[in-house]
Amino acid sequence: MMTYREVSPKMPLRLALYYAVEGKYFGEEAGGVGWKTDVYVWQVGSKPFRLSEDTLEKELFKLCGKLSPRSVDKRHVEILNNLSGTKLRGMPKLTTSRKKGEDLKIIDSRFKPSGSQT
């Protein structure tokens, strides 16, 4: 996540802090990543300090939920369907559908949608 966000030492501290917390926030979705979080901020010439749990839970994690990385859209599906590599050729392509007012739905062609008849 931090590579995706191009975090570097030259980045403003508050933004780097957000991106670090964002990585932890979304990392919690993976197996093996615990829910307990301690965040310490270290700056040259200052004593390190720990962010409070309230700051993490009520402010930063809340912001992560609002600014979360975007969902896959139609152009991303096209990219995924055109990935190169011989081992990918046999992999079923993604198809999509969208009902008015709803988000794009990605359909896995290996499974028949519920309620469909063939």
MOPAC internal coordinates of N, CA, C and O (Angstrom, degrees):
PM7 1SCF
backbone

  N    0.0000 0     0.00 0     0.00 0    0    0    0
  C    1.4441 1     0.00 0     0.00 0    1    0    0
  C    1.5239 1   110.37 1     0.00 0    2    1    0
  O    1.2310 1   120.92 1   137.10 1    3    2    1
  N    1.3330 1   115.85 1   -42.90 1    3    2    1
  C    1.4567 1   118.41 1  -177.61 1    5    3    2
  C    1.5301 1   111.24 1   -70.36 1    6    5    3
  O    1.2310 1   120.18 1   148.60 1    7    6    5
  N    1.3332 1   117.26 1   -31.40 1    7    6    5
  C    1.4548 1   119.85 1   174.26 1    9    7    6
  C    1.5188 1   109.63 1   -67.45 1   10    9    7
  O    1.2310 1   120.88 1   136.54 1   11   10    9
  N    1.3237 1   115.92 1   -43.46 1   11   10    9
  C    1.4645 1   121.23 1   177.74 1   13   11   10
  C    1.5331 1   110.61 1   -56.85 1   14   13   11
  O    1.2310 1   120.75 1   139.75 1   15   14   13
  N    1.3232 1   116.18 1   -40.25 1   15   14   13
  C    1.4616 1   121.80 1  -178.93 1   17   15   14
  C    1.5361 1   112.57 1   -83.67 1   18   17   15
  O    1.2310 1   120.61 1   178.75 1   19   18   17
  N    1.3425 1   116.44 1    -1.25 1   19   18   17
  C    1.4667 1   122.78 1   179.00 1   21   19   18
  C    1.5274 1   112.34 1    55.69 1   22   21   19
  O    1.2310 1   121.17 1  -132.62 1   23   22   21
  N    1.3317 1   115.38 1    47.38 1   23   22   21
  C    1.4636 1   121.06 1   178.72 1   25   23   22
  C    1.5288 1   108.24 1   -69.38 1   26   25   23
  O    1.2310 1   120.88 1   -44.44 1   27   26   25
  N    1.3146 1   115.92 1   135.56 1   27   26   25
  C    1.4632 1   121.43 1   179.04 1   29   27   26
  C    1.5227 1   109.27 1  -146.95 1   30   29   27
  O    1.2310 1   120.30 1   -15.25 1   31   30   29
  N    1.3372 1   117.03 1   164.75 1   31   30   29
  C    1.4685 1   119.81 1   178.30 1   33   31   30
  C    1.5305 1   113.17 1   -61.62 1   34   33   31
  O    1.2310 1   119.85 1   159.48 1   35   34   33
  N    1.3116 1   117.90 1   -20.52 1   35   34   33
  C    1.4606 1   120.79 1  -179.43 1   37   35   34
  C    1.5295 1   112.71 1   -84.92 1   38   37   35
  O    1.2310 1   120.50 1   172.61 1   39   38   37
  N    1.3156 1   116.65 1    -7.39 1   39   38   37
  C    1.4633 1   120.93 1  -179.71 1   41   39   38
  C    1.5272 1   109.62 1   -72.59 1   42   41   39
  O    1.2310 1   119.83 1   -35.30 1   43   42   41
  N    1.3447 1   117.93 1   144.70 1   43   42   41
  C    1.4619 1   119.52 1   175.52 1   45   43   42
  C    1.5315 1   111.22 1   -55.36 1   46   45   43
  O    1.2310 1   120.66 1   -42.01 1   47   46   45
  N    1.3208 1   116.35 1   137.99 1   47   46   45
  C    1.4611 1   121.96 1  -173.75 1   49   47   46
  C    1.5279 1   112.97 1   -55.31 1   50   49   47
  O    1.2310 1   119.88 1   134.47 1   51   50   49
  N    1.3116 1   117.84 1   -45.53 1   51   50   49
  C    1.4739 1   119.47 1  -177.88 1   53   51   50
  C    1.5237 1   111.58 1   -61.55 1   54   53   51
  O    1.2310 1   120.50 1   141.44 1   55   54   53
  N    1.3280 1   116.65 1   -38.56 1   55   54   53
  C    1.4545 1   120.09 1   179.37 1   57   55   54
  C    1.5305 1   110.50 1   -70.11 1   58   57   55
  O    1.2310 1   120.48 1   136.95 1   59   58   57
  N    1.3273 1   116.68 1   -43.05 1   59   58   57
  C    1.4680 1   120.28 1   177.26 1   61   59   58
  C    1.5244 1   110.72 1   -61.28 1   62   61   59
  O    1.2310 1   120.73 1   140.50 1   63   62   61
  N    1.3235 1   116.20 1   -39.50 1   63   62   61
  C    1.4605 1   120.93 1   177.50 1   65   63   62
  C    1.5292 1   110.21 1   -60.74 1   66   65   63
  O    1.2310 1   120.72 1   132.86 1   67   66   65
  N    1.3232 1   116.23 1   -47.14 1   67   66   65
  C    1.4655 1   119.39 1   178.69 1   69   67   66
  C    1.5307 1   110.56 1   -58.02 1   70   69   67
  O    1.2310 1   120.20 1   132.96 1   71   70   69
  N    1.3283 1   117.23 1   -47.04 1   71   70   69
  C    1.4623 1   120.39 1  -177.52 1   73   71   70
  C    1.5256 1   111.83 1   -64.78 1   74   73   71
  O    1.2310 1   120.05 1   144.16 1   75   74   73
  N    1.3240 1   117.52 1   -35.84 1   75   74   73
  C    1.4655 1   120.13 1   176.62 1   77   75   74
  C    1.5278 1   110.42 1   -64.62 1   78   77   75
  O    1.2310 1   120.63 1   135.23 1   79   78   77
  N    1.3219 1   116.40 1   -44.77 1   79   78   77
  C    1.4690 1   121.02 1   179.27 1   81   79   78
  C    1.5252 1   110.16 1   -66.90 1   82   81   79
  O    1.2310 1   120.30 1   141.44 1   83   82   81
  N    1.3248 1   117.03 1   -38.56 1   83   82   81
  C    1.4617 1   121.19 1   177.68 1   85   83   82
  C    1.5361 1   110.33 1   -59.12 1   86   85   83
  O    1.2310 1   120.43 1   137.61 1   87   86   85
  N    1.3357 1   116.78 1   -42.39 1   87   86   85
  C    1.4590 1   120.35 1   178.26 1   89   87   86
  C    1.5224 1   111.69 1   -60.70 1   90   89   87
  O    1.2310 1   120.46 1   138.10 1   91   90   89
  N    1.3110 1   116.72 1   -41.90 1   91   90   89
  C    1.4708 1   121.38 1   177.32 1   93   91   90
  C    1.5254 1   110.49 1   -66.24 1   94   93   91
  O    1.2310 1   120.69 1   135.89 1   95   94   93
  N    1.3205 1   116.30 1   -44.11 1   95   94   93
  C    1.4646 1   122.22 1  -178.55 1   97   95   94
  C    1.5312 1   110.42 1   -56.66 1   98   97   95
  O    1.2310 1   120.22 1   130.10 1   99   98   97
  N    1.3076 1   117.19 1   -49.90 1   99   98   97
  C    1.4585 1   119.98 1  -178.89 1  101   99   98
  C    1.5275 1   112.07 1   -78.69 1  102  101   99
  O    1.2310 1   120.39 1   155.90 1  103  102  101
  N    1.3309 1   116.86 1   -24.10 1  103  102  101
  C    1.4560 1   120.50 1   175.45 1  105  103  102
  C    1.5095 1   112.37 1   -64.66 1  106  105  103
  O    1.2310 1   120.46 1   152.37 1  107  106  105
  N    1.3275 1   116.72 1   -27.63 1  107  106  105
  C    1.4628 1   120.91 1  -179.57 1  109  107  106
  C    1.5261 1   112.23 1   -63.42 1  110  109  107
  O    1.2310 1   120.08 1   163.67 1  111  110  109
  N    1.3145 1   117.46 1   -16.33 1  111  110  109
  C    1.4645 1   121.32 1   177.95 1  113  111  110
  C    1.5297 1   111.18 1   -73.64 1  114  113  111
  O    1.2310 1   120.60 1   159.20 1  115  114  113
  N    1.3236 1   116.45 1   -20.80 1  115  114  113
  C    1.4662 1   121.02 1  -178.15 1  117  115  114
  C    1.5253 1   110.52 1   -87.04 1  118  117  115
  O    1.2310 1   121.22 1   -29.94 1  119  118  117
  N    1.3053 1   115.27 1   150.06 1  119  118  117
  C    1.4496 1   119.92 1   175.76 1  121  119  118
  C    1.5197 1   110.24 1   -64.50 1  122  121  119
  O    1.2310 1   120.15 1   -37.56 1  123  122  121
  N    1.3046 1   117.32 1   142.44 1  123  122  121
  C    1.4539 1   121.34 1   177.54 1  125  123  122
  C    1.5119 1   115.03 1    90.34 1  126  125  123
  O    1.2310 1   120.02 1   171.53 1  127  126  125
  N    1.3161 1   117.57 1    -8.47 1  127  126  125
  C    1.4644 1   120.55 1   177.61 1  129  127  126
  C    1.5193 1   107.38 1  -100.77 1  130  129  127
  O    1.2310 1   121.16 1   -61.41 1  131  130  129
  N    1.3196 1   115.38 1   118.59 1  131  130  129
  C    1.4591 1   120.23 1  -176.08 1  133  131  130
  C    1.5148 1   113.35 1   -75.35 1  134  133  131
  O    1.2310 1   121.31 1   -12.55 1  135  134  133
  N    1.3403 1   115.10 1   167.45 1  135  134  133
  C    1.4615 1   121.73 1  -178.43 1  137  135  134
  C    1.5221 1   112.22 1   -87.30 1  138  137  135
  O    1.2310 1   120.19 1   157.57 1  139  138  137
  N    1.3404 1   117.24 1   -22.43 1  139  138  137
  C    1.4679 1   120.21 1  -178.39 1  141  139  138
  C    1.5177 1   109.08 1   -72.67 1  142  141  139
  O    1.2310 1   120.88 1   -46.56 1  143  142  141
  N    1.3154 1   115.91 1   133.44 1  143  142  141
  C    1.4585 1   120.74 1  -177.92 1  145  143  142
  C    1.5204 1   110.55 1  -133.68 1  146  145  143
  O    1.2310 1   120.99 1   -52.70 1  147  146  145
  N    1.3064 1   115.71 1   127.30 1  147  146  145
  C    1.4622 1   122.55 1   170.88 1  149  147  146
  C    1.5220 1   106.20 1  -120.29 1  150  149  147
  O    1.2310 1   120.52 1   -54.17 1  151  150  149
  N    1.3153 1   116.61 1   125.83 1  151  150  149
  C    1.4576 1   121.00 1   178.98 1  153  151  150
  C    1.5210 1   108.34 1  -119.14 1  154  153  151
  O    1.2310 1   121.61 1   -56.02 1  155  154  153
  N    1.3073 1   114.52 1   123.98 1  155  154  153
  C    1.4607 1   121.48 1   176.69 1  157  155  154
  C    1.5226 1   108.23 1  -113.77 1  158  157  155
  O    1.2310 1   120.74 1   -39.37 1  159  158  157
  N    1.3096 1   116.19 1   140.63 1  159  158  157
  C    1.4621 1   121.83 1   177.75 1  161  159  158
  C    1.5265 1   107.47 1  -110.27 1  162  161  159
  O    1.2310 1   121.35 1   -55.65 1  163  162  161
  N    1.3208 1   115.02 1   124.35 1  163  162  161
  C    1.4635 1   121.79 1   179.18 1  165  163  162
  C    1.5235 1   107.78 1  -115.92 1  166  165  163
  O    1.2310 1   120.86 1   -53.41 1  167  166  165
  N    1.3253 1   115.97 1   126.59 1  167  166  165
  C    1.4577 1   121.86 1   176.46 1  169  167  166
  C    1.5275 1   108.61 1  -128.40 1  170  169  167
  O    1.2310 1   120.84 1   -35.36 1  171  170  169
  N    1.3039 1   116.00 1   144.64 1  171  170  169
  C    1.4597 1   120.55 1   177.75 1  173  171  170
  C    1.5286 1   108.33 1   -60.10 1  174  173  171
  O    1.2310 1   121.00 1   -48.60 1  175  174  173
  N    1.3201 1   115.69 1   131.40 1  175  174  173
  C    1.4516 1   120.58 1   176.88 1  177  175  174
  C    1.5130 1   115.45 1    82.81 1  178  177  175
  O    1.2310 1   119.70 1  -178.21 1  179  178  177
  N    1.3288 1   118.18 1     1.79 1  179  178  177
  C    1.4678 1   122.09 1   179.41 1  181  179  178
  C    1.5235 1   109.57 1  -130.07 1  182  181  179
  O    1.2310 1   121.22 1   -24.13 1  183  182  181
  N    1.3193 1   115.26 1   155.87 1  183  182  181
  C    1.4600 1   119.75 1   174.83 1  185  183  182
  C    1.5218 1   108.81 1   -73.75 1  186  185  183
  O    1.2310 1   119.87 1   -39.16 1  187  186  185
  N    1.3484 1   117.86 1   140.84 1  187  186  185
  C    1.4656 1   119.82 1   176.06 1  189  187  186
  C    1.5232 1   109.95 1   -63.80 1  190  189  187
  O    1.2310 1   121.20 1   -29.87 1  191  190  189
  N    1.3195 1   115.32 1   150.13 1  191  190  189
  C    1.4601 1   119.26 1   176.33 1  193  191  190
  C    1.5203 1   109.94 1  -136.83 1  194  193  191
  O    1.2310 1   121.72 1   -25.19 1  195  194  193
  N    1.3070 1   114.32 1   154.81 1  195  194  193
  C    1.4685 1   122.30 1  -179.29 1  197  195  194
  C    1.5151 1   108.78 1   -99.74 1  198  197  195
  O    1.2310 1   120.84 1   -46.63 1  199  198  197
  N    1.3395 1   115.99 1   133.37 1  199  198  197
  C    1.4641 1   120.01 1   174.35 1  201  199  198
  C    1.5163 1   109.45 1   -72.51 1  202  201  199
  O    1.2310 1   120.45 1   -36.44 1  203  202  201
  N    1.3084 1   116.75 1   143.56 1  203  202  201
  C    1.4662 1   120.31 1   179.11 1  205  203  202
  C    1.5242 1   110.17 1   -71.67 1  206  205  203
  O    1.2310 1   121.70 1   -23.40 1  207  206  205
  N    1.3158 1   114.36 1   156.60 1  207  206  205
  C    1.4635 1   119.88 1   177.62 1  209  207  206
  C    1.5310 1   110.64 1   -61.92 1  210  209  207
  O    1.2310 1   120.39 1   142.97 1  211  210  209
  N    1.3326 1   116.86 1   -37.03 1  211  210  209
  C    1.4713 1   120.20 1   177.77 1  213  211  210
  C    1.5192 1   111.42 1   -61.40 1  214  213  211
  O    1.2310 1   120.53 1   136.86 1  215  214  213
  N    1.3295 1   116.59 1   -43.14 1  215  214  213
  C    1.4640 1   119.98 1   179.01 1  217  215  214
  C    1.5237 1   110.09 1   -60.57 1  218  217  215
  O    1.2310 1   120.82 1   136.45 1  219  218  217
  N    1.3304 1   116.04 1   -43.55 1  219  218  217
  C    1.4640 1   119.44 1   179.17 1  221  219  218
  C    1.5232 1   111.96 1   -65.75 1  222  221  219
  O    1.2310 1   120.61 1   124.28 1  223  222  221
  N    1.3095 1   116.44 1   -55.72 1  223  222  221
  C    1.4655 1   121.39 1  -172.93 1  225  223  222
  C    1.5289 1   113.25 1   -70.95 1  226  225  223
  O    1.2310 1   120.61 1   132.48 1  227  226  225
  N    1.3225 1   116.45 1   -47.52 1  227  226  225
  C    1.4679 1   120.11 1  -171.85 1  229  227  226
  C    1.5193 1   113.85 1   -87.48 1  230  229  227
  O    1.2310 1   120.19 1   161.17 1  231  230  229
  N    1.3255 1   117.25 1   -18.83 1  231  230  229
  C    1.4555 1   118.65 1  -178.12 1  233  231  230
  C    1.5235 1   112.59 1  -117.53 1  234  233  231
  O    1.2310 1   120.40 1   117.42 1  235  234  233
  N    1.3359 1   116.84 1   -62.58 1  235  234  233
  C    1.4626 1   118.72 1  -173.93 1  237  235  234
  C    1.5275 1   113.17 1   -70.28 1  238  237  235
  O    1.2310 1   119.66 1   132.74 1  239  238  237
  N    1.3324 1   118.26 1   -47.26 1  239  238  237
  C    1.4660 1   119.14 1   179.42 1  241  239  238
  C    1.5288 1   110.90 1   -64.86 1  242  241  239
  O    1.2310 1   120.47 1   145.17 1  243  242  241
  N    1.3166 1   116.71 1   -34.83 1  243  242  241
  C    1.4663 1   120.57 1   176.84 1  245  243  242
  C    1.5312 1   109.77 1   -63.18 1  246  245  243
  O    1.2310 1   120.64 1   137.67 1  247  246  245
  N    1.3200 1   116.39 1   -42.33 1  247  246  245
  C    1.4573 1   120.66 1   177.92 1  249  247  246
  C    1.5263 1   111.14 1   -65.05 1  250  249  247
  O    1.2310 1   120.49 1   141.26 1  251  250  249
  N    1.3273 1   116.66 1   -38.74 1  251  250  249
  C    1.4724 1   120.12 1   177.11 1  253  251  250
  C    1.5265 1   110.85 1   -57.51 1  254  253  251
  O    1.2310 1   120.58 1   138.29 1  255  254  253
  N    1.3252 1   116.49 1   -41.71 1  255  254  253
  C    1.4638 1   120.36 1   178.69 1  257  255  254
  C    1.5162 1   112.47 1   -64.00 1  258  257  255
  O    1.2310 1   120.61 1   143.92 1  259  258  257
  N    1.3262 1   116.43 1   -36.08 1  259  258  257
  C    1.4681 1   120.45 1  -179.85 1  261  259  258
  C    1.5215 1   112.37 1   -75.71 1  262  261  259
  O    1.2310 1   120.42 1   141.95 1  263  262  261
  N    1.3218 1   116.80 1   -38.05 1  263  262  261
  C    1.4652 1   121.16 1  -174.95 1  265  263  262
  C    1.5085 1   113.09 1  -101.19 1  266  265  263
  O    1.2310 1   120.50 1  -163.07 1  267  266  265
  N    1.3135 1   116.65 1    16.93 1  267  266  265
  C    1.4604 1   120.87 1  -173.51 1  269  267  266
  C    1.5244 1   112.00 1   -49.93 1  270  269  267
  O    1.2310 1   121.02 1   -27.96 1  271  270  269
  N    1.3426 1   115.65 1   152.04 1  271  270  269
  C    1.4652 1   118.36 1   176.75 1  273  271  270
  C    1.5174 1   110.31 1   -53.91 1  274  273  271
  O    1.2310 1   121.49 1   -34.27 1  275  274  273
  N    1.2918 1   114.76 1   145.73 1  275  274  273
  C    1.4615 1   120.14 1  -176.33 1  277  275  274
  C    1.5222 1   112.72 1   -64.32 1  278  277  275
  O    1.2310 1   121.52 1   -24.10 1  279  278  277
  N    1.3078 1   114.70 1   155.90 1  279  278  277
  C    1.4600 1   121.27 1   175.43 1  281  279  278
  C    1.5224 1   109.19 1   -77.79 1  282  281  279
  O    1.2310 1   121.41 1   -18.61 1  283  282  281
  N    1.3155 1   114.90 1   161.39 1  283  282  281
  C    1.4559 1   120.91 1   176.15 1  285  283  282
  C    1.5280 1   108.66 1   -65.37 1  286  285  283
  O    1.2310 1   120.63 1   -47.69 1  287  286  285
  N    1.3326 1   116.40 1   132.31 1  287  286  285
  C    1.4567 1   119.61 1   176.04 1  289  287  286
  C    1.5268 1   109.14 1  -116.80 1  290  289  287
  O    1.2310 1   120.87 1     5.31 1  291  290  289
  N    1.3272 1   115.95 1  -174.69 1  291  290  289
  C    1.4633 1   121.18 1  -172.88 1  293  291  290
  C    1.5322 1   112.66 1   -57.47 1  294  293  291
  O    1.2310 1   120.22 1   140.03 1  295  294  293
  N    1.3339 1   117.19 1   -39.97 1  295  294  293
  C    1.4759 1   118.60 1  -179.76 1  297  295  294
  C    1.5242 1   111.28 1   -68.11 1  298  297  295
  O    1.2310 1   120.18 1   148.60 1  299  298  297
  N    1.3541 1   117.26 1   -31.40 1  299  298  297
  C    1.4586 1   119.84 1   177.24 1  301  299  298
  C    1.5215 1   110.71 1   -70.06 1  302  301  299
  O    1.2310 1   120.63 1   142.73 1  303  302  301
  N    1.3248 1   116.39 1   -37.27 1  303  302  301
  C    1.4653 1   120.84 1   177.36 1  305  303  302
  C    1.5211 1   109.38 1   -60.77 1  306  305  303
  O    1.2310 1   120.26 1   138.51 1  307  306  305
  N    1.3343 1   117.11 1   -41.49 1  307  306  305
  C    1.4706 1   121.01 1   178.91 1  309  307  306
  C    1.5238 1   110.77 1   -61.11 1  310  309  307
  O    1.2310 1   120.46 1   137.39 1  311  310  309
  N    1.3136 1   116.73 1   -42.61 1  311  310  309
  C    1.4645 1   120.87 1   178.06 1  313  311  310
  C    1.5287 1   110.00 1   -63.21 1  314  313  311
  O    1.2310 1   120.47 1   133.45 1  315  314  313
  N    1.3315 1   116.70 1   -46.55 1  315  314  313
  C    1.4673 1   120.53 1   179.89 1  317  315  314
  C    1.5202 1   111.50 1   -61.75 1  318  317  315
  O    1.2310 1   120.59 1   141.39 1  319  318  317
  N    1.3166 1   116.47 1   -38.61 1  319  318  317
  C    1.4626 1   120.12 1  -179.81 1  321  319  318
  C    1.5252 1   112.37 1   -71.35 1  322  321  319
  O    1.2310 1   119.73 1   161.12 1  323  322  321
  N    1.3215 1   118.11 1   -18.88 1  323  322  321
  C    1.4589 1   121.47 1  -178.42 1  325  323  322
  C    1.5211 1   113.28 1  -108.47 1  326  325  323
  O    1.2310 1   120.25 1  -161.90 1  327  326  325
  N    1.3347 1   117.12 1    18.10 1  327  326  325
  C    1.4600 1   119.77 1   176.80 1  329  327  326
  C    1.5221 1   109.56 1   -59.80 1  330  329  327
  O    1.2310 1   120.92 1   -39.63 1  331  330  329
  N    1.3263 1   115.84 1   140.37 1  331  330  329
  C    1.4621 1   119.44 1  -179.61 1  333  331  330
  C    1.5201 1   110.40 1   -89.93 1  334  333  331
  O    1.2310 1   121.32 1   -18.16 1  335  334  333
  N    1.2964 1   115.07 1   161.84 1  335  334  333
  C    1.4549 1   121.25 1   178.71 1  337  335  334
  C    1.5130 1   111.11 1   128.07 1  338  337  335
  O    1.2310 1   120.84 1   -47.83 1  339  338  337
  N    1.3146 1   115.99 1   132.17 1  339  338  337
  C    1.4615 1   120.14 1  -175.91 1  341  339  338
  C    1.5243 1   112.66 1   -62.98 1  342  341  339
  O    1.2310 1   119.55 1   147.03 1  343  342  341
  N    1.3198 1   118.46 1   -32.97 1  343  342  341
  C    1.4610 1   120.44 1  -178.99 1  345  343  342
  C    1.5214 1   112.09 1   -73.43 1  346  345  343
  O    1.2310 1   120.02 1   164.19 1  347  346  345
  N    1.3265 1   117.57 1   -15.81 1  347  346  345
  C    1.4593 1   121.12 1   179.98 1  349  347  346
  C    1.5262 1   112.82 1   -89.66 1  350  349  347
  O    1.2310 1   120.04 1   164.55 1  351  350  349
  N    1.3208 1   117.52 1   -15.45 1  351  350  349
  C    1.4747 1   120.62 1  -176.02 1  353  351  350
  C    1.5172 1   113.20 1   -58.43 1  354  353  351
  O    1.2310 1   120.33 1   142.05 1  355  354  353
  N    1.3216 1   116.98 1   -37.95 1  355  354  353
  C    1.4552 1   120.58 1  -178.08 1  357  355  354
  C    1.5224 1   113.88 1   -82.76 1  358  357  355
  O    1.2310 1   120.33 1   174.58 1  359  358  357
  N    1.3009 1   116.98 1    -5.42 1  359  358  357
  C    1.4629 1   120.64 1  -178.60 1  361  359  358
  C    1.5365 1   109.39 1   -76.84 1  362  361  359
  O    1.2310 1   120.21 1   -48.36 1  363  362  361
  N    1.3246 1   117.21 1   131.64 1  363  362  361
  C    1.4627 1   119.13 1   179.91 1  365  363  362
  C    1.5300 1   111.49 1   -59.01 1  366  365  363
  O    1.2310 1   121.22 1   -38.21 1  367  366  365
  N    1.3184 1   115.27 1   141.79 1  367  366  365
  C    1.4664 1   120.94 1   178.34 1  369  367  366
  C    1.5323 1   109.26 1   -78.62 1  370  369  367
  O    1.2310 1   121.63 1   -26.76 1  371  370  369
  N    1.3076 1   114.48 1   153.24 1  371  370  369
  C    1.4615 1   120.40 1   176.65 1  373  371  370
  C    1.5204 1   109.94 1   -79.62 1  374  373  371
  O    1.2310 1   120.77 1   -35.28 1  375  374  373
  N    1.3025 1   116.14 1   144.72 1  375  374  373
  C    1.4638 1   120.99 1   171.17 1  377  375  374
  C    1.5204 1   107.21 1  -122.70 1  378  377  375
  O    1.2310 1   121.01 1   -19.03 1  379  378  377
  N    1.3029 1   115.68 1   160.97 1  379  378  377
  C    1.4606 1   119.66 1  -175.95 1  381  379  378
  C    1.5236 1   110.99 1  -132.46 1  382  381  379
  O    1.2310 1   121.86 1   -20.62 1  383  382  381
  N    1.3059 1   114.05 1   159.38 1  383  382  381
  C    1.4630 1   120.53 1   171.15 1  385  383  382
  C    1.5196 1   107.13 1  -147.01 1  386  385  383
  O    1.2310 1   121.30 1   -25.12 1  387  386  385
  N    1.3066 1   115.12 1   154.88 1  387  386  385
  C    1.4600 1   119.15 1   178.20 1  389  387  386
  C    1.5201 1   108.03 1  -148.51 1  390  389  387
  O    1.2310 1   121.57 1   -54.95 1  391  390  389
  N    1.3094 1   114.61 1   125.05 1  391  390  389
  C    1.4566 1   120.32 1   173.68 1  393  391  390
  C    1.5127 1   107.35 1   -93.65 1  394  393  391
  O    1.2310 1   120.64 1   -30.49 1  395  394  393
  N    1.3019 1   116.38 1   149.51 1  395  394  393
  C    1.4569 1   121.34 1  -178.17 1  397  395  394
  C    1.5281 1   110.68 1   -52.45 1  398  397  395
  O    1.2310 1   121.10 1   -51.26 1  399  398  397
  N    1.3320 1   115.50 1   128.74 1  399  398  397
  C    1.4501 1   121.18 1   178.19 1  401  399  398
  C    1.5189 1   115.18 1    81.53 1  402  401  399
  O    1.2310 1   119.98 1  -177.29 1  403  402  401
  N    1.3356 1   117.64 1     2.71 1  403  402  401
  C    1.4626 1   120.87 1  -179.75 1  405  403  402
  C    1.5165 1   110.72 1  -115.30 1  406  405  403
  O    1.2310 1   120.76 1   -18.73 1  407  406  405
  N    1.3252 1   116.16 1   161.27 1  407  406  405
  C    1.4537 1   121.47 1   175.56 1  409  407  406
  C    1.5229 1   109.63 1   -70.55 1  410  409  407
  O    1.2310 1   121.45 1   -19.36 1  411  410  409
  N    1.3114 1   114.83 1   160.64 1  411  410  409
  C    1.4543 1   121.81 1   176.72 1  413  411  410
  C    1.5272 1   109.06 1   -60.89 1  414  413  411
  O    1.2310 1   120.65 1   -45.27 1  415  414  413
  N    1.3096 1   116.36 1   134.73 1  415  414  413
  C    1.4649 1   121.75 1   178.16 1  417  415  414
  C    1.5220 1   107.55 1  -108.29 1  418  417  415
  O    1.2310 1   120.51 1   -53.58 1  419  418  417
  N    1.3163 1   116.64 1   126.42 1  419  418  417
  C    1.4619 1   121.36 1   178.55 1  421  419  418
  C    1.5146 1   107.73 1   -97.74 1  422  421  419
  O    1.2310 1   121.21 1   -50.86 1  423  422  421
  N    1.3208 1   115.29 1   129.14 1  423  422  421
  C    1.4562 1   121.63 1  -174.75 1  425  423  422
  C    1.5164 1   109.34 1  -109.54 1  426  425  423
  O    1.2310 1   120.68 1   -50.74 1  427  426  425
  N    1.3139 1   116.30 1   129.26 1  427  426  425
  C    1.4526 1   122.22 1   175.62 1  429  427  426
  C    1.5210 1   106.85 1   -87.94 1  430  429  427
  O    1.2310 1   120.80 1   -66.67 1  431  430  429
  N    1.3192 1   116.08 1   113.33 1  431  430  429
  C    1.4672 1   120.43 1  -174.97 1  433  431  430
  C    1.5198 1   113.61 1   -67.14 1  434  433  431
  O    1.2310 1   119.77 1   170.76 1  435  434  433
  N    1.3215 1   118.05 1    -9.24 1  435  434  433
  C    1.4717 1   120.00 1   177.40 1  437  435  434
  C    1.5112 1   111.90 1   -73.75 1  438  437  435
  O    1.2310 1   120.52 1   159.90 1  439  438  437
  N    1.3238 1   116.61 1   -20.10 1  439  438  437
  C    1.4480 1   120.17 1  -177.20 1  441  439  438
  C    1.5126 1   110.35 1  -120.96 1  442  441  439
  O    1.2310 1   121.40 1   -39.82 1  443  442  441
  N    1.3232 1   114.93 1   140.18 1  443  442  441
  C    1.4585 1   121.20 1   178.49 1  445  443  442
  C    1.5245 1   107.75 1   -78.89 1  446  445  443
  O    1.2310 1   119.88 1   -52.18 1  447  446  445
  N    1.3472 1   117.84 1   127.82 1  447  446  445
  C    1.4651 1   119.05 1   178.17 1  449  447  446
  C    1.5186 1   111.37 1   -57.48 1  450  449  447
  O    1.2310 1   120.08 1   -35.83 1  451  450  449
  N    1.3130 1   117.44 1   144.17 1  451  450  449
  C    1.4593 1   120.69 1  -179.75 1  453  451  450
  C    1.5147 1   109.97 1   -60.59 1  454  453  451
  O    1.2310 1   120.80 1   -40.90 1  455  454  453
  N    1.2886 1   116.08 1   139.10 1  455  454  453
  C    1.4694 1   121.56 1   179.42 1  457  455  454
  C    1.5246 1   113.49 1    85.92 1  458  457  455
  O    1.2310 1   119.75 1   175.31 1  459  458  457
  N    1.3334 1   118.08 1    -4.69 1  459  458  457
  C    1.4709 1   119.10 1   180.00 1  461  459  458
  C    1.5175 1   109.69 1   -87.07 1  462  461  459
  O    1.2310 1   121.38 1   -25.87 1  463  462  461
  N    1.2830 1   114.97 1   154.13 1  463  462  461
  C    1.4581 1   120.40 1  -179.52 1  465  463  462
  C    1.5117 1   108.85 1  -128.08 1  466  465  463
  O    1.2310 1   121.15 1   -49.46 1  467  466  465
  N    1.3477 1   115.40 1   130.54 1  467  466  465
  C    1.4654 1   120.75 1   175.27 1  469  467  466
  C    1.4896 1   110.32 1  -138.97 1  470  469  467
  O    1.2310 1   120.10 1   180.00 1  471  470  469

